Amino acid sequence: MSTPLESLIQCGTKLWLDSVDPDLVAENRSLGATGATSNPIIISDLVKTGRFDDMLSKLLAAPDSTDEQAAWLLTDRIVSDAQRVFAPVWQATGGDDGYVSFELDPLLEDPEADLPHDYRVEQYVELGKKWSSQHRNRMIKVPATPAGLEALEPLATAGVPLNVTLIFTERQYEQAREAIYRGASHRSTVEGVKSVYSIFISRVDVYTEKHVPELSPAAQGMVGIVNAQRMWAANQEFWAKKEWPLNQEIVFASTGSKKPEDPAWKYVAALAGSDIQTNPPATNEAVQESGLTFSRTVDQLPPSEVLAEIDEKVDIDQMEETLMAEGIAKFAAPQKALLELIASKREELVS
């Protein structure tokens, strides 16, 4: 009999881990995970354990080393270690799976810095090329902000594997998809072109509970799922007509349940059966302990009256504006915290 995670994978879901902790990467690879993602919060949590003090002390002791340089070089090494674990998957699938995502500098979107738009675009392109160079199974994570979206076309033209993150609405998804399609079309071949689109799910339901309390019990808590299902369907339809060698996929992200009364696998179960789920370690652990058998649900929308209510009562433009403002704040703050942590580690480790 299959385990719950095995049944999830068998029904068509690719499982990526929302962590690059070496121990969790090894554990989840053994459970069937075929990729992983990283971000500054994950790196900070690893630094706090002290497990990387030896590596960090060498980076900090290097001549003219800054805290920022040390943070990025440490991130590069941790992500590279995870890439080695998933490299056999990349090879076996011909580059269709087995990636580890590397997030570009979130401080480019820092509201307090108020950097010029063109500069941010330029930096996304430059950094995307830099951190992807010589890394076959590294995917560069770019946010669906105005500057991030504008950077996608030149990055795709350069052949950089892309994970477009911080997507809340179909408008953002379509802009990202079209930019990558245009960029890849400038290449002599689309062989090896790989992109994924990370749809944030649970944050949408947190938003509607606060800002659209008039939704009925049948619709409240379903908006994030419906939103993701619709983008998944649009993505399936668009790329089916292109017949590219590699799959251009949706990543169902922000899949951890936010409400204590909801099962930890709420979003896992609702979006099973296709593309990629990037789940926190605790979610995968809860799924594995659930005893459930998962089956394909990603194409099973709720009743038409629920869809009609969602379409009538949820202002998608307002939702995107609110969630992007919150998302950008959450995007920049962890990078600042990581740099502060590295500075404290310098005092501790470098005499």
N, C-alpha and C positions, 0 to 999 in steps of 0.2 A: 504493500500500500504506500502511495506517495505521501510525503510530508506536505504540510500546507504550502511552503515555499516552492516545493517541487511542482505541486499542482498549479500554482500561479504561473510558473515558467512554462509548464506543459501546455497551458491554455493560450500561450502566445505572448506573454509579457517578458520583456527583457528587464532584468533586475540590476539597477545600479545602486551603489551605496553612497549615501550622503555623508561621506567621511573618507579621509585618507590616513586614519590611524592605522599603522602597520599591522597591529594585532587584529583589528576589526576587518581590515582588508583581507587578511589571510582567512579569517573565520568565515566571512561572507562569501569569499570566492569558493570555499569548500561547500557552501550552501547553494551555490549556483549563480551568484552575482557575476556579471560580466563587464562591469565598468564602475567608475566612481566619480565623485565631484568633490571639489575643495572650495573653501572660502576663508576669509580672515578669522572668523569665529572658530572654525575647525583648527586652523593653525595655532591660534592663541591657546585653545584648550590643550593642544599637544605640548606647547611650550611650558605651560603651567605644571605639567606632570614632572618636569625635570629630566625626562627621558632623552631630550635633545640638547642637554647642557654642553656636552663635549663638542658636538658639532657647532653649536652656537658660539661657544667660547673661542673656537678657532676662527670663525667668521668675524667675530667682533674684534679679535686681536690683529687682524690683517691690517697692513698699513693703510691709512686714510679711510678705513671702513666707517660708514655711517650706519645709524640704526636702520634707516630705510633700505640700504643695500643689503644688510644682514638679513632683514626680514624677507626680502625677495629671494635671496640666494637660499635661505632655509626652506622657503616655500617650494622653490624649484627642486631642491633635493628630495623633499618629502613626496612631492607629486611624482618625481621621476622614479622613486622606489615603488610607488603604487603602479606606475605604468609597466614596470617590469613584471609585476604579478599578472597583469591583464594582457601583456603582449602576445601570449599564445592564442588568446581569443581573437585579437586583431589579425593575427596571421591566418588562423583557421577560417575566418569569415571574409578574408580578402579586404579588410579595412572597413567592414560594415559595423563592427562592434569592438569592444575591448578598449574603449577610450577612458582617459581620466581628464576631467575638466580643470583648467587653470584660469582663475579669475583675474582679469586685468585690473589695474589700479582703481579701486572704488573712489579714491580721493579726486579723480577727475570729475566726479559728479557732486563733490562737496558743496552744498549751498553756501557755506561761509566763504569759500574760496572764489566763487563766482567767476570761473575761468571762461575766457572767450570760447564760443562755440567751435570756431574753426580750429583753435588750438586743441580742444578736446578730441575732435575728429582725427586730427593729425596724430595725436598721441595714441589713440586706440589703434590706428593702423600701424604705427611704428612699433608699439609694444606687442601687438598681436603677432607681427612678423618675427620680432625678436624672441619671444618666449615660445613660439611654435617651432622655430628653426631646429632641425636635427631631431625632432620628436615625432615619430610617425603616428603614435597613438595618444598624442596630447591634443585635446580639444580646447580651443580658446573661448572663454566665456565673456560675452559682451552684453551689456544691458540694453534693453529696448527703450532707451532714452533717445531724444532727437540726435545727439551726437553719436551714440552707439549705433543707431539705425543707419546713419549716413556713412559710418565706417565699414559697414558690412559689404557693400559692393566692391571696394578695392581689396578688402581682405579675401573675399571669395575669388576675385580675379587672381590673387596671389596663391590660391590653393590652400589657404589656411582652414583646417576643420573648425567648424563654428558651433558654439552652443549659445543661442540667443536667450538671455535670461530676463527675469523681471517682466514677463508678459502676463497681462491681466485681461486683455480684450482682443477680439478678432481684428480690430484695426491695427493694433501693434503687430500681431502675428502676420497679417497680410503684407504690411510694410517690410517686415523682416524677410519674409519669404521672397517677395519680389526683388528686393535688393540683392539677395544671395543668388537668385536665378539670373538676374542681369549680370552680376559679377562673374558667375561661373560660365555664362554664355560667351564671355570675352576670351575664354581659354580655348586653346586648340582642341582640347578634349575635356569632357566632363568625367572621364575616368578618374576615380579616386576622390571626387568631390563628396564631402560629407557635411551635413548640417543637421542640427536638432533645435527644437523650439520649446523652451521650458515654460510651461503654463503653470502659474501659481494658483493653487486651488483653495486651500483652507483659508487663506487671507480674504478671499472673496466672501466666504460665508461669515467670517467675523465682521466684515463690512456690512453685509445686509442685515445682520442681527442688530447692529447699532444704528444704521442709517435707513433701513427699510423695514421697521418693525411690523408694518401692516401686512407683510406677507403671511399667508395662511400656514398652518403647521405642515401641510403637504409640500409647500414650496420653500419654506425657511430651512436652510441647511442643504438645499439642493442646487443653489445657483452656481456654486463653484464647480460642481460635477457637470451640470448641463453646459456651462460655459466651456469646459474642457472637452466634453464630448463633441460639441459643435465644431470646435477648432480641429479636433482630431479628424472629423468627417471631412472638413474642408481640405485638410492636408492630404488625406487619402485621395480625394477626387483630383486635386491639382497635380500631384506627382504621378498618379497612375497614367496620365496622358503623356508624360515626359519619357518614361522608360529609361531612366538613368540607371547605371550599373549598381549604385549603392542606394540604400533607402534613406530618404530625407524624412526624419521622424519627429514625432511629438515626445517630449519628456513631461510626464506628469510629476510636477514638483510641488513642494509645500504640501506633502501628503500626510503629515502628522496631524492627528485629530487635536483640535483646540479645546473642545468641550469635554469635561470629565465624564458626562453621561453618554458620550458617543463611544462606540468601540474603537480601539486603536487602529483597526483595519478598515474603518469606514470608507476611506477614499481608495484604498488598495482594492477592496472588493468591488467598488462601483466602477472602476476603470480598468478592470482586468481584461486581458485577452489580446492586446496589440501594443506595439511600440514600447516605450521605456517608462518604468517607474523609478524615480530616484528617491529612495526611502531612508529616513534616519535609522541608525542602528537599533534604537528602541522600538521602532515600528516593525522592522524585520523580526526582531525578537518576539514581539507580541503576536505577529502573524504566525510565526513558527510554533508558538505555544497555544494557538487558538484551537487547534484540532480540526480546522475547517478544510474543506476542499473547494478550491476556487475554480470558477468557470468564466467564460467570456461574457462580459457585461458592457464593455465599452461602447457598443453600438445599440444598447437598450435604453432609450430615452424614457423619462417618466410620461404619464398620461398627457394628452394634448391640452387639457385644461390647466395643468400645472405649468406647462411651457407658455401658454397664453398669459397666465398670471405673471410669470417672471418677466415676459416681454413688456407687459403693460406697466408694471410697477417699478422695475429696476431701470434707472437712468444710467445707461452704460457709460456715457461720456463723463458723467459726474463720478461714477465709480472709478474709472481709470484715473481721473485727475486726483482723487483722494488717495487711492492706493499707490500711485506713483510718487506722490509727495511723501507718503509714509515710507515707501520702499526705498527711495533715494536717501532718506535720513538713516534708515536701517542699513543701507549699503555702505555709507561713508563712516559711520560711527565705529563699527568693528575694526576697520583698518587703523583708525586713530588709536583705538585701544590696544591693538597689536603693537604699534610703534611705541606706545608708552610702556608696554610690557617688555619689549626688547631693550628699552632704555634702562629699565630697572634691572634687567638681567645683566646689562653691561656693568652696572655698579657691583652686582653680586659676583660676577664671573671673571671680570678683567681687573687685575690689580693695577 
